[in-house]
Amino acid sequence: MSITPLMPVYPRCGVRPVRGEHCHLIDEDGTRYLDFASGIAVNLLGHSHEGLIGAIQEQAATLMHVSNLYGSPQGESLAQRLVDLTFADTVFFTNSGAEAVECAIKTARAYHQHVGNDDKFELITFKNAFHGRTMATISASNQEKMHKGFMPLLAGFKYAEFDDLESAKALMGPNTAGFLVEPIQGEGGIRPASDAFMQGLRALCDEHDLMLVLDEVQCGVARTGKMYAYEHYGIEPDIMATAKGIGGGFPMGACLATEKAARGMGLGTHGSTYGGNPLAMAAGEAVLDAVGNEEFLAEVTEKGERLRGRLEQFIGNYPELFEGVRGKGLMLGLKMKSESRPFYVHLRDGHQLLTVAAGDNTLRILPPLVAGDAEFDEFFDKLSAGAASYVVPEAA
Ligand SMILES: *Cc1c(COP(=O)(O)O)cnc(C)c1O
């Protein structure tokens, strides 16, 4: 037997965390890492937030799980809060981001099929997008490395150039149901869409009665200084997937929709055993208690500007390594002149600094939203030492 008990689908590294303290992870052998990856935009309150821990502990001791066959005061309460905070009229709770996107895809199709437009099943998505690892969500992405070995893909997706309205328009036809897009591509390399692009998609949807479906699994939940990134663009979606940060580390997600968009999602059309259980709802409430207010969002914006300013100053010292800084709020990317992965490994193993590599030679910087000046100072100490000692590997 040579396969590992843990299915070997991840290139797991030598960092083996066993404990978290605020913005740090402590590994099996006691090494402390500064965590500016946040479980990939998940741990927005850091690792030992009292409010989140207390809420989960209390709910676990009270009622952990019941079936969705019963009434859910916990689900009603969190759904109402999300409705109050966003464009949405209704919410379906999931356990992950991919499931939230799945529900969004189903909702978009069901909208058209509910009114008898059975031909309108196709979503136009965008190159280098990441929407998850289920069959529908890999089919929604053009990335061949995610398709290999899993053919055939689910029908009903076409891939346009990201941030290119003309490319999206050119793919529209009688089967088009809408657009599925990340307002800021995460895995693709922290690439924010332009205002003109997002507003243009909205206008096309209005004109042709199509669904604007946003995947805010990574950029949502206060990460960019807004509760959701669409607010930066002065538009609203019809349907939106959210997850990652929304549970602060507890696995949960949600699909949000307007009343109009959700018209096909009636009794018996969708479901989930765990989705929206009381334990998850308690985590979601604790996260919203912390981040769902103007003061916290303004702080994220202000911290984001500070971190970005310092990054821009920093990269001026290493023009041969870095090309620029991009992103919004505390969802930042350092665009490099060479592959980002080896630099990420160098920072991790040589300087105990955790970031995340992404597409387009970009290093993702995703600190917990509760990080402050002390953590930013430590970050720049490690990043400077890392850049000074970095040798760009020879291209293979
Ligand atoms: C992470 C991510 C997903 C998938 O979320 P999972 O919880 O891993 O299923 C989907 N869309 C985007 C934009 C993501 O970043």
PDBQT file of the ligand as one rigid body, heavy atoms in Angstrom, charges set to zero:
ROOT
HETATM    1  C1  LIG A 401     -12.540  29.001  -2.572  1.00  0.00    +0.000 C 
HETATM    2  C2  LIG A 401     -13.464  29.428  -3.647  1.00  0.00    +0.000 A 
HETATM    3  C3  LIG A 401     -14.547  28.621  -4.049  1.00  0.00    +0.000 A 
HETATM    4  C4  LIG A 401     -14.776  27.221  -3.499  1.00  0.00    +0.000 C 
HETATM    5  O1  LIG A 401     -15.004  27.215  -2.146  1.00  0.00    +0.000 OA
HETATM    6  P1  LIG A 401     -14.898  25.809  -1.338  1.00  0.00    +0.000 P 
HETATM    7  O2  LIG A 401     -15.352  26.164   0.037  1.00  0.00    +0.000 OA
HETATM    8  O3  LIG A 401     -13.477  25.377  -1.414  1.00  0.00    +0.000 OA
HETATM    9  O4  LIG A 401     -15.790  24.855  -2.020  1.00  0.00    +0.000 OA
HETATM   10  C5  LIG A 401     -15.400  29.115  -5.010  1.00  0.00    +0.000 A 
HETATM   11  N1  LIG A 401     -15.216  30.336  -5.548  1.00  0.00    +0.000 NA
HETATM   12  C6  LIG A 401     -14.192  31.134  -5.197  1.00  0.00    +0.000 A 
HETATM   13  C7  LIG A 401     -14.062  32.487  -5.803  1.00  0.00    +0.000 C 
HETATM   14  C8  LIG A 401     -13.267  30.701  -4.239  1.00  0.00    +0.000 A 
HETATM   15  O5  LIG A 401     -12.232  31.477  -3.915  1.00  0.00    +0.000 OA
ENDROOT
TORSDOF 0
